[in-house]
Amino acid sequence: MPQRRIVTGRSQEPRRRFAEELRELRTQRGDSLRQLGERLGWDWSLFGKMEKGETLGGPEVVQALDQHYGTPGLLLALWELARADHTQFRERYRRYMALEAEATSLWHFAVGVLPGLLQTAGYARELLAAGGLKGDELEKQVEARMGRRELLEGDEAPPFRSILSEAVLRSPLRDVVEWRKQLEHLLEMAERQEVTVHVLPLSVGPHGLMNATVMFLRLLDGRTVAYMENGYRGELIEENGPVDRLQRAYDAVRDLAMSSAESRKFVLRLLEETPCDPST
């Protein structure tokens, strides 16, 4: 008789499987998230985000979980698979995602929406839903976008600079609670040593990057590549000439933008102007 195939019913996608295993192990132990945080010495909200697929956490916390649950190396192996997995991203982004993961520094200009590396789950969900995604596919893409934020976590996170057109911050979410969370997250990220955020005032007028969002990646071999996108498509640019022209346009825009300190004050004012109560 052939051996019976065992079907667990759990996800075969690395990121979702990692989150499922974390939830299952904690449930089996009977721990609440708060109890887990107290026992391991991390903020309990981190474990909640990991179990919801919003973040993968770092290798230190995963190793601590392996020790706590008595699963030496299992969770760390799942974490490594989840961190390396690019299949959850749409095909056109996969080449870019592979390069982004190995970049030694990144700099970015946003013409219409916040960069994925600075988005909250609520912001990403409303944005992707507006683009037509729904149901499981919507949640899959939100999880994938949240996973990208791991690039800026840890002691070896690469420097990241983002210039945001003022229009980005003048386009709030419909959900005012989620919009407040996004502004608070942006301020929190802007305080990090390796993250620099600038706001480009609308009053500067026309400039060389008005028509598209662009991300520059400095790679291990010293090359710089650029990824340009609008609401309908993206293009990876690796030729030196076009990348140099884009870089000059970016440098000119950076000279027009507010300083990082002025930009934080600008975002803080927007947060203060945003009502806490959705009904107000």
C-alpha positions in Angstrom: 0.0 0.0 0.0 1.5 3.4 -0.9 2.3 5.7 1.9 -0.4 8.1 2.8 0.4 11.7 1.9 0.3 14.0 4.9 -1.5 17.3 4.2 -1.2 20.0 6.9 -3.6 22.5 5.3 -1.1 25.2 6.0 0.1 27.8 3.5 2.9 26.8 1.1 4.0 30.5 0.8 7.1 31.1 2.9 6.0 34.3 4.6 2.5 33.1 5.4 3.8 29.7 6.6 6.3 31.4 9.0 3.5 33.5 10.5 1.2 30.5 10.8 3.9 28.5 12.6 4.5 31.3 15.1 0.8 31.5 15.9 0.5 27.7 16.2 3.5 27.4 18.5 2.3 30.2 20.8 -1.3 28.8 20.9 0.1 25.3 21.8 2.0 26.8 24.7 -1.0 28.8 25.9 0.8 32.1 25.9 -0.8 35.4 25.2 1.2 37.9 23.2 1.8 40.0 26.3 3.1 37.0 28.2 5.4 36.1 25.3 6.8 39.6 25.3 7.4 39.6 29.1 9.2 36.2 28.9 11.5 37.1 26.0 12.1 40.7 26.7 10.6 42.2 23.5 7.6 44.4 23.0 4.6 42.1 22.7 3.3 44.1 19.7 6.3 42.9 17.6 5.1 39.3 18.0 1.6 40.3 17.0 3.0 41.9 13.8 5.0 38.8 13.1 2.0 36.5 13.5 0.0 38.7 11.2 2.7 38.7 8.5 3.3 42.5 8.8 7.0 41.9 9.7 9.4 39.1 9.8 11.4 40.3 12.8 15.2 40.0 13.0 17.3 36.9 13.4 17.9 37.6 17.1 14.2 37.5 18.0 13.6 34.4 15.9 16.5 32.5 17.6 15.0 33.5 21.0 11.6 32.1 19.8 13.3 28.9 18.7 14.8 28.5 22.2 11.6 29.4 23.9 9.5 26.9 22.0 12.2 24.1 21.9 12.4 24.1 18.1 16.2 24.6 17.6 16.8 26.0 14.1 13.3 25.4 12.8 11.9 28.9 13.0 15.2 30.4 11.9 15.2 28.2 8.8 11.6 29.3 8.0 12.6 32.9 8.6 15.5 32.6 6.1 13.2 31.1 3.5 10.5 33.9 4.1 13.1 36.7 3.9 14.6 35.4 0.6 11.2 34.8 -1.0 10.3 37.2 -3.9 7.5 35.1 -5.5 4.8 36.9 -3.6 5.6 40.0 -5.7 4.1 40.5 -9.1 6.4 39.3 -11.9 7.4 42.7 -13.1 8.9 43.6 -9.7 10.9 40.4 -9.1 14.1 41.5 -10.8 13.9 44.8 -9.0 13.2 43.1 -5.6 16.2 40.9 -6.0 18.4 44.0 -6.5 16.8 45.9 -3.7 17.6 43.2 -1.3 21.3 43.5 -1.9 21.5 47.3 -2.2 24.1 49.0 -0.1 22.2 52.3 -0.2 18.8 53.5 -1.6 17.5 57.0 -2.5 14.0 57.7 -3.7 11.6 60.3 -4.9 7.8 60.0 -4.5 5.5 61.9 -6.8 2.1 60.6 -5.6 2.3 58.0 -2.9 4.6 57.0 0.0 7.3 54.5 -0.8 6.5 50.9 0.2 9.4 50.9 2.6 7.7 53.6 4.7 4.0 52.4 4.4 1.9 51.0 7.1 -0.4 48.0 6.4 -3.5 50.3 6.5 -2.0 52.6 3.9 -0.9 49.8 1.7 -4.3 48.1 1.9 -6.3 51.2 0.9 -3.8 52.0 -1.9 -3.8 48.5 -3.4 -7.6 48.2 -3.0 -8.0 51.5 -5.0 -5.9 49.8 -7.7 -8.5 47.0 -8.0 -7.1 44.3 -5.8 -9.5 42.5 -3.4 -9.8 39.4 -1.2 -6.9 37.0 -0.9 -4.9 38.7 -3.6 -5.2 42.0 -1.8 -4.0 40.5 1.5 -1.2 38.7 -0.2 0.1 41.9 -1.7 -0.2 43.8 1.6 1.8 41.1 3.4 4.4 41.2 0.7 4.7 45.0 1.0 5.0 44.8 4.7 7.7 42.2 4.3 9.8 44.7 2.3 10.1 46.9 5.3 12.5 44.4 6.8 15.2 45.9 4.6 15.3 48.9 6.9 15.5 46.8 10.1 18.5 45.8 12.1 22.0 47.1 12.6 23.1 46.6 9.0 20.2 48.3 7.4 21.3 50.3 4.3 21.0 54.1 4.3 17.7 55.2 2.8 16.7 58.7 1.7 13.2 59.6 0.5 12.1 62.9 -1.0 8.3 63.2 -0.8 6.4 65.6 -3.0 4.1 67.7 -0.7 1.2 66.2 -2.8 1.9 62.8 -1.2 1.2 64.2 2.2 -1.8 66.2 1.0 -3.5 63.0 -0.1 -4.8 61.5 3.1 -6.4 58.1 3.4 -10.2 57.9 3.7 -9.8 56.2 7.0 -8.6 59.0 9.3 -7.4 56.5 12.0 -5.2 54.7 9.5 -3.9 58.0 8.2 -2.8 59.1 11.7 -1.0 55.8 12.1 0.8 56.4 8.8 1.9 59.9 9.7 3.1 58.6 13.1 5.0 55.8 11.4 6.6 58.2 9.0 7.8 60.4 11.9 9.1 57.3 13.7 11.0 56.2 10.6 12.4 59.7 10.0 14.0 59.6 13.5 16.1 56.6 12.6 19.8 57.2 11.9 19.8 55.5 8.5 16.6 57.0 7.2 16.3 60.5 5.9 13.0 62.1 4.8 12.6 65.3 2.9 9.4 67.1 1.8 9.4 68.9 -1.5 7.0 71.9 -1.3 4.5 72.3 -4.1 5.6 75.9 -4.3 8.9 75.0 -6.0 7.0 74.6 -9.3 8.0 72.4 -12.2 11.1 70.1 -11.8 12.7 67.2 -13.5 11.0 64.4 -11.7 7.4 65.5 -12.0 6.0 62.5 -14.0 7.1 59.4 -12.1 8.3 57.9 -8.9 12.0 56.8 -9.0 14.1 54.6 -6.7 17.9 54.4 -7.0 19.9 51.4 -5.8 23.6 51.4 -5.1 24.7 47.7 -5.6 27.6 45.7 -4.1 29.6 46.0 -7.4 29.4 49.8 -7.2 26.8 50.2 -10.0 23.7 52.4 -9.6 20.4 51.3 -11.1 17.1 53.1 -11.1 13.5 51.9 -11.0 10.9 54.3 -12.4 7.1 53.7 -12.1 3.8 55.4 -12.6 0.4 54.1 -11.7 0.4 51.5 -14.5 3.9 50.2 -15.1 7.4 50.1 -13.8 10.8 50.0 -15.6 14.2 48.9 -14.3 16.9 51.1 -15.8 20.5 49.8 -15.7 22.2 51.7 -18.5 24.7 54.3 -17.2 23.5 57.2 -19.4 19.8 57.3 -18.4 20.7 56.5 -14.7 23.1 59.5 -14.7 20.5 61.8 -16.1 18.0 60.7 -13.5 20.6 61.1 -10.8 21.2 64.7 -11.8 17.5 65.5 -11.8 17.2 63.9 -8.3 20.1 66.0 -7.0 18.4 69.2 -8.3 15.2 68.2 -6.6 17.0 67.5 -3.3 18.4 71.0 -3.4 14.8 72.4 -3.6 13.4 70.2 -0.8 13.1 71.1 2.9 15.8 69.9 5.3 15.2 66.7 7.2 14.4 68.7 10.4 12.0 71.1 8.6 10.4 68.0 6.9 9.7 66.3 10.3 8.1 69.5 11.6 5.9 69.6 8.5 4.7 66.1 9.0 4.1 66.7 12.7 1.9 69.7 11.8 -0.1 67.5 9.5 -0.5 65.0 12.3 -1.6 67.7 14.7 -4.2 68.9 12.1 -5.6 65.4 11.6 -8.5 64.6 13.9 -8.2 61.8 16.4 -12.0 61.1 16.2 -13.1 59.9 12.7 -16.4 61.7 13.3 -14.8 65.1 13.6 
